[in-house]
Protein backbone atom coordinates (compact mmCIF):
# COMPACT_ATOMS: atom_id res chain seq x y z
CA UNK A 1 0.00 0.00 0.00
CA UNK A 2 1.51 3.38 -0.94
CA UNK A 3 2.37 5.87 1.77
CA UNK A 4 1.68 9.58 1.44
CA UNK A 5 4.60 11.92 2.09
CA UNK A 6 3.67 15.24 3.63
CA UNK A 7 5.76 18.37 3.29
CA UNK A 8 5.78 21.67 5.19
CA UNK A 9 6.35 24.43 2.61
CA UNK A 10 8.08 27.62 3.73
CA UNK A 11 5.52 29.89 5.35
CA UNK A 12 2.93 27.15 5.72
CA UNK A 13 1.38 26.29 9.06
CA UNK A 14 0.07 22.85 8.11
CA UNK A 15 1.44 19.80 6.39
CA UNK A 16 0.31 19.26 2.81
CA UNK A 17 0.47 16.04 0.75
CA UNK A 18 3.49 16.06 -1.51
CA UNK A 19 3.70 12.67 -3.19
CA UNK A 20 3.07 9.01 -2.68
CA UNK A 21 5.92 6.82 -1.54
CA UNK A 22 5.96 3.23 -2.67
CA UNK A 23 7.98 0.44 -1.13
CA UNK A 24 10.32 -1.57 -3.29
CA UNK A 25 10.50 -5.33 -3.05
CA UNK A 26 13.42 -4.84 -0.66
CA UNK A 27 11.36 -2.66 1.71
CA UNK A 28 13.10 0.62 0.86
CA UNK A 29 11.15 3.84 0.41
CA UNK A 30 11.41 5.23 -3.10
CA UNK A 31 10.28 8.77 -2.19
CA UNK A 32 12.24 11.63 -0.65
CA UNK A 33 14.40 10.86 2.37
CA UNK A 34 15.00 14.56 3.13
CA UNK A 35 18.38 13.84 4.70
CA UNK A 36 20.13 16.49 6.82
CA UNK A 37 22.15 17.90 3.92
CA UNK A 38 19.05 18.30 1.71
CA UNK A 39 16.63 21.22 1.66
CA UNK A 40 16.45 24.58 3.41
CA UNK A 41 18.52 24.88 6.58
CA UNK A 42 15.98 26.17 9.06
CA UNK A 43 16.71 25.28 12.68
CA UNK A 44 16.27 21.52 12.98
CA UNK A 45 14.59 21.73 9.52
CA UNK A 46 11.47 22.94 11.27
CA UNK A 47 8.85 25.06 9.46
CA UNK A 48 9.70 28.64 8.59
CA UNK A 49 7.17 31.31 9.61
CA UNK A 50 7.75 34.60 7.82
CA UNK A 51 4.75 36.40 9.30
CA UNK A 52 5.55 37.32 12.90
CA UNK A 53 1.87 37.97 13.53
CA UNK A 54 1.07 34.32 12.67
CA UNK A 55 3.34 32.42 15.06
CA UNK A 56 1.53 29.33 16.35
CA UNK A 57 4.06 27.16 18.13
CA UNK A 58 5.58 26.15 21.45
CA UNK A 59 9.05 27.37 20.47
CA UNK A 60 10.11 30.06 18.01
CA UNK A 61 13.70 30.39 16.85
CA UNK A 62 14.95 33.89 16.04
CA UNK A 63 18.34 34.67 14.53
CA UNK A 64 20.13 37.81 15.68
CA UNK A 65 23.11 38.12 13.29
CA UNK A 66 24.59 41.18 14.98
CA UNK A 67 28.23 41.54 16.02
CA UNK A 68 28.90 45.29 16.14
CA UNK A 69 29.28 45.03 19.91
CA UNK A 70 32.48 43.00 19.81
CA UNK A 71 35.70 44.31 21.33
CA UNK A 72 38.07 41.82 19.69
CA UNK A 73 37.34 39.38 16.85
CA UNK A 74 34.13 39.91 14.89
CA UNK A 75 32.28 37.19 12.99
CA UNK A 76 29.39 36.18 15.25
CA UNK A 77 27.01 37.72 12.70
CA UNK A 78 27.39 34.41 10.90
CA UNK A 79 26.50 32.41 14.01
CA UNK A 80 22.76 31.96 13.37
CA UNK A 81 23.37 30.63 9.87
CA UNK A 82 26.06 28.22 11.07
CA UNK A 83 24.02 26.92 14.02
CA UNK A 84 20.98 26.39 11.79
CA UNK A 85 23.05 24.44 9.29
CA UNK A 86 24.61 22.38 12.06
CA UNK A 87 21.18 21.66 13.54
CA UNK A 88 20.15 19.77 10.42
CA UNK A 89 22.48 17.00 11.60
CA UNK A 90 19.84 16.19 14.22
CA UNK A 91 16.82 16.16 11.89
CA UNK A 92 16.47 12.73 10.42
CA UNK A 93 12.68 12.95 10.39
CA UNK A 94 11.80 10.28 12.91
CA UNK A 95 9.49 11.18 15.78
CA UNK A 96 11.54 12.69 18.57
CA UNK A 97 14.93 11.72 19.93
CA UNK A 98 15.14 8.75 22.28
CA UNK A 99 17.64 9.05 25.14
CA UNK A 100 18.45 5.60 26.49
CA UNK A 101 20.05 6.98 29.66
CA UNK A 102 16.93 8.91 30.64
CA UNK A 103 14.56 6.42 28.94
CA UNK A 104 12.73 9.40 27.44
CA UNK A 105 11.86 10.38 23.89
CA UNK A 106 12.46 14.11 23.67
CA UNK A 107 10.97 16.63 21.21
CA UNK A 108 8.25 14.41 19.82
CA UNK A 109 5.30 15.47 17.73
CA UNK A 110 3.67 17.35 20.63
CA UNK A 111 6.42 20.00 20.68
CA UNK A 112 5.87 22.49 17.88
CA UNK A 113 9.04 24.35 16.88
CA UNK A 114 9.15 27.00 14.17
CA UNK A 115 11.93 29.18 12.78
CA UNK A 116 10.87 32.79 12.23
CA UNK A 117 14.08 33.80 10.48
CA UNK A 118 16.35 36.68 11.45
CA UNK A 119 15.79 40.10 12.91
CA UNK A 120 16.76 42.72 10.36
CA UNK A 121 20.19 44.17 11.06
CA UNK A 122 21.09 47.70 9.97
CA UNK A 123 24.84 47.84 9.41
CA UNK A 124 26.72 49.98 11.98
CA UNK A 125 23.43 50.97 13.69
CA UNK A 126 23.31 49.26 17.08
CA UNK A 127 20.11 50.86 18.35
CA UNK A 128 18.00 50.13 15.28
CA UNK A 129 19.36 46.58 15.05
CA UNK A 130 18.68 45.94 18.74
CA UNK A 131 15.17 47.36 18.33
CA UNK A 132 14.49 44.87 15.53
CA UNK A 133 15.70 42.00 17.72
CA UNK A 134 13.48 43.19 20.55
CA UNK A 135 10.50 43.30 18.16
CA UNK A 136 11.11 39.69 17.22
CA UNK A 137 11.23 38.51 20.82
CA UNK A 138 8.11 40.51 21.67
CA UNK A 139 6.28 38.86 18.76
CA UNK A 140 7.26 35.42 20.07
CA UNK A 141 6.12 36.25 23.59
CA UNK A 142 2.85 37.69 22.28
CA UNK A 143 2.23 34.36 20.54
CA UNK A 144 2.77 32.49 23.81
CA UNK A 145 5.85 30.67 22.50
CA UNK A 146 9.25 30.18 24.11
CA UNK A 147 11.76 32.56 22.49
CA UNK A 148 15.10 31.02 21.51
CA UNK A 149 17.49 33.59 20.07
CA UNK A 150 20.70 32.61 18.27
CA UNK A 151 23.34 35.35 18.14
CA UNK A 152 25.28 37.25 17.26
CA UNK A 153 27.44 38.77 19.96
CA UNK A 154 26.30 38.92 23.58
CA UNK A 155 24.93 42.43 23.23
CA UNK A 156 21.86 40.86 21.59
CA UNK A 157 20.84 39.81 25.08
CA UNK A 158 20.09 43.48 25.84
CA UNK A 159 17.07 43.72 23.51
CA UNK A 160 16.01 40.20 24.47
CA UNK A 161 15.72 41.19 28.12
CA UNK A 162 14.02 44.47 27.20
CA UNK A 163 11.29 42.44 25.52
CA UNK A 164 10.39 40.85 28.86
CA UNK A 165 9.10 44.13 30.25
CA UNK A 166 5.62 43.36 31.54
CA UNK A 167 6.18 39.59 31.51
CA UNK A 168 6.64 39.24 35.26
CA UNK A 169 9.81 38.70 37.30
CA UNK A 170 12.69 36.73 35.76
CA UNK A 171 16.04 35.50 37.03
CA UNK A 172 18.97 35.21 34.64
CA UNK A 173 21.14 32.09 34.48
CA UNK A 174 24.31 32.89 32.54
CA UNK A 175 26.90 30.41 31.21
CA UNK A 176 29.93 32.43 30.17
CA UNK A 177 33.66 33.00 30.53
CA UNK A 178 33.13 36.72 31.09
CA UNK A 179 31.06 38.69 33.56
CA UNK A 180 29.72 41.14 30.94
CA UNK A 181 28.95 43.66 33.68
CA UNK A 182 30.66 46.79 32.35
CA UNK A 183 28.54 49.88 32.93
CA UNK A 184 30.11 52.14 30.32
CA UNK A 185 33.38 52.08 28.42
CA UNK A 186 34.34 55.02 26.19
CA UNK A 187 30.69 55.96 26.03
CA UNK A 188 29.57 52.48 24.96
CA UNK A 189 26.70 51.04 27.03
CA UNK A 190 25.25 48.46 24.64
CA UNK A 191 28.26 46.38 23.59
CA UNK A 192 28.92 42.75 24.35
CA UNK A 193 30.61 43.64 27.63
CA UNK A 194 27.46 45.35 28.98
CA UNK A 195 24.45 42.99 28.82
CA UNK A 196 24.40 41.67 32.37
CA UNK A 197 24.74 45.19 33.78
CA UNK A 198 21.84 46.36 31.62
CA UNK A 199 19.80 43.35 32.73
CA UNK A 200 20.50 43.91 36.41
CA UNK A 201 19.14 47.45 36.08
CA UNK A 202 15.68 46.16 35.11
CA UNK A 203 13.21 46.06 37.99
CA UNK A 204 11.74 42.79 36.69
CA UNK A 205 15.13 41.04 36.79
CA UNK A 206 15.33 39.63 40.31
CA UNK A 207 18.98 38.54 40.15
CA UNK A 208 21.70 36.80 38.18
CA UNK A 209 23.43 33.44 38.58
CA UNK A 210 26.68 33.50 36.58
CA UNK A 211 28.59 30.23 35.99
CA UNK A 212 31.96 29.80 34.31
CA UNK A 213 33.45 33.25 34.91
CA UNK A 214 37.22 32.89 34.85
CA UNK A 215 40.73 34.02 34.04
CA UNK A 216 41.63 37.48 32.80
CA UNK A 217 38.21 39.06 32.34
CA UNK A 218 36.87 42.16 30.63
CA UNK A 219 35.59 43.43 33.98
CA UNK A 220 37.68 45.05 36.73
CA UNK A 221 37.23 44.27 40.43
CA UNK A 222 34.79 47.15 40.67
CA UNK A 223 32.58 45.33 38.19
CA UNK A 224 32.48 42.21 40.35
CA UNK A 225 31.68 44.30 43.40
CA UNK A 226 28.89 46.08 41.53
CA UNK A 227 27.50 42.82 40.19
CA UNK A 228 27.30 41.25 43.63
CA UNK A 229 25.75 44.43 45.05
CA UNK A 230 23.07 44.22 42.35
CA UNK A 231 22.16 40.60 43.06
CA UNK A 232 24.68 38.48 41.17
CA UNK A 233 26.02 35.10 42.32
CA UNK A 234 29.32 34.47 40.51
CA UNK A 235 31.08 31.11 40.23
CA UNK A 236 34.13 30.11 38.20
CA UNK A 237 34.42 26.78 36.39
CA UNK A 238 36.56 25.39 39.21
CA UNK A 239 34.05 26.52 41.83
CA UNK A 240 31.21 24.92 39.87
CA UNK A 241 33.13 21.65 39.64
CA UNK A 242 33.88 21.71 43.36
CA UNK A 243 30.22 22.22 44.26
CA UNK A 244 28.86 19.76 41.69
CA UNK A 245 25.65 20.02 39.72
CA UNK A 246 23.28 19.78 42.67
CA UNK A 247 25.32 22.26 44.68
CA UNK A 248 25.26 24.95 42.02
CA UNK A 249 21.60 24.40 41.18
CA UNK A 250 20.75 24.91 44.85
CA UNK A 251 22.12 28.45 44.56
CA UNK A 252 19.45 29.46 42.04
CA UNK A 253 16.52 30.95 43.97
CA UNK A 254 13.73 28.44 44.43
CA UNK A 255 10.75 29.11 42.21
CA UNK A 256 12.62 31.57 39.99
CA UNK A 257 11.46 31.91 36.39
CA UNK A 258 14.67 31.53 34.42
CA UNK A 259 15.93 33.29 31.35
CA UNK A 260 19.02 31.35 30.24
CA UNK A 261 21.80 33.07 28.32
CA UNK A 262 24.64 30.89 27.01
CA UNK A 263 27.84 32.37 25.64
CA UNK A 264 29.67 29.66 23.71
CA UNK A 265 32.97 30.88 25.21
CA UNK A 266 31.73 29.44 28.49
CA UNK A 267 32.99 26.18 27.02
CA UNK A 268 36.66 25.33 26.75
CA UNK A 269 38.05 26.40 23.35
CA UNK A 270 39.40 22.86 23.00
CA UNK A 271 35.81 21.93 22.08
CA UNK A 272 34.48 25.36 21.04
CA UNK A 273 37.22 27.32 19.25
CA UNK A 274 34.78 29.17 16.99
CA UNK A 275 34.27 32.29 19.08
CA UNK A 276 35.64 35.79 19.23
CA UNK A 277 37.05 35.82 22.78
CA UNK A 278 38.10 32.26 23.70
CA UNK A 279 39.18 31.58 27.27
CA UNK A 280 40.90 28.34 28.21
CA UNK A 281 39.75 26.28 31.17
CA UNK A 282 36.07 26.36 30.29
CA UNK A 283 33.28 23.85 30.69
CA UNK A 284 32.95 20.58 28.86
CA UNK A 285 29.71 19.55 27.20
CA UNK A 286 28.09 17.38 29.86
CA UNK A 287 28.91 19.80 32.67
CA UNK A 288 26.70 22.43 31.06
CA UNK A 289 24.10 19.98 29.78
CA UNK A 290 23.50 18.54 33.23
CA UNK A 291 23.16 22.00 34.78
CA UNK A 292 20.60 22.91 32.11
CA UNK A 293 18.71 19.67 32.63
CA UNK A 294 18.54 20.30 36.35
CA UNK A 295 17.42 23.88 35.80
CA UNK A 296 14.66 22.74 33.43
CA UNK A 297 13.39 20.23 35.98
CA UNK A 298 13.32 22.72 38.85
CA UNK A 299 12.33 25.98 37.14
CA UNK A 300 10.12 27.47 34.48
CA UNK A 301 12.35 28.39 31.54
CA UNK A 302 10.94 31.55 29.95
CA UNK A 303 13.60 32.43 27.38
CA UNK A 304 16.92 31.29 25.94
CA UNK A 305 19.68 32.87 23.94
CA UNK A 306 22.92 31.34 22.70
CA UNK A 307 25.55 33.75 21.47
CA UNK A 308 29.09 34.36 20.24
CA UNK A 309 29.40 31.46 17.79
CA UNK A 310 31.82 32.83 15.17
CA UNK A 311 32.14 29.97 12.67
CA UNK A 312 35.06 31.33 10.65
CA UNK A 313 37.42 30.56 13.54
CA UNK A 314 36.45 26.87 13.50
CA UNK A 315 36.84 25.24 10.09
CA UNK A 316 35.70 21.89 11.55
CA UNK A 317 32.21 23.22 12.35
CA UNK A 318 32.38 21.62 15.81
CA UNK A 319 31.47 24.82 17.65
CA UNK A 320 28.24 25.26 15.70
CA UNK A 321 27.39 21.57 16.14
CA UNK A 322 27.95 21.92 19.89
CA UNK A 323 25.62 24.93 19.98
CA UNK A 324 22.88 23.19 18.00
CA UNK A 325 23.13 19.98 20.01
CA UNK A 326 23.02 21.89 23.29
CA UNK A 327 19.94 23.88 22.27
CA UNK A 328 18.02 20.85 21.01
CA UNK A 329 18.78 18.84 24.12
CA UNK A 330 17.88 21.76 26.37
CA UNK A 331 14.56 22.23 24.58
CA UNK A 332 13.90 18.54 25.05
CA UNK A 333 14.45 18.89 28.80
CA UNK A 334 12.25 21.99 29.00
CA UNK A 335 9.24 20.43 27.31
CA UNK A 336 9.61 17.06 28.99
CA UNK A 337 9.49 18.92 32.31
CA UNK A 338 6.31 20.63 31.08
CA UNK A 339 4.76 17.27 30.32
CA UNK A 340 5.10 17.52 26.55
CA UNK A 341 6.88 14.91 24.47
C-alpha angles and dihedrals in degrees: 000000000000120000123221117232115213124204133196107220118209109277094015122125097198136048116256128198111261108174143325119266118211126197120236122224087265093057096251122138113244096198130080118313093191092209120194094267093051127085135004115340102232115153107292086347088281122155119289117231112196096177108075090195090061102055110142108169147097093242130027121193117212125186118217104189095183125130106156089112095068121119097195128012117014125205105101088112084082093052099094092052093048095047091048091051091047091049091064087073087074097048109087093146101246119128109275131319118282116217110199093195093057094030088226133125106221129203098013127166093292092068110078113202124181133179113223095187126235135326109246112259121207108208114249091357108110098175097050092044092049090048090055091051090049090051090054094051091046090053090052093049091047088056091053093244130133109257116226112183122193115201164235116193122336093265087080086076088071095068090038091059092043088059090062092068105128094016096104130255119329134185120211122228109194127192107193147124091230133055094224090201101128111139099200134342120186088339094308114130102158104052128114091272092060111054101097091048091051090048094050089055092062114098091218092057104088097189147314133253109198120192128185100025107155154143124010102354136193090241126078123222089268088062092055090048091050092047093053091045089054095051106277125147108201126196130173123220090260092050091050091051092049093052096041128215097295092046095054094042089055088062092064108092112260113254094014117152103230132219106190121207117186122192108196089221087071083081123074111268087232085079100020110037094148099093138097100239108029118187121192121229096048133146126292122228102264093045090063095035093056092048090051092047091052092047091051091051095049103035144039107253108214102173143001136198129179116194149173099045103150104181098191090073092058114054090179093064090226094128093056091045090052090051094049094045092049093050095047093048092046091051088050090055093046096053095039087056088051091053096254123125 
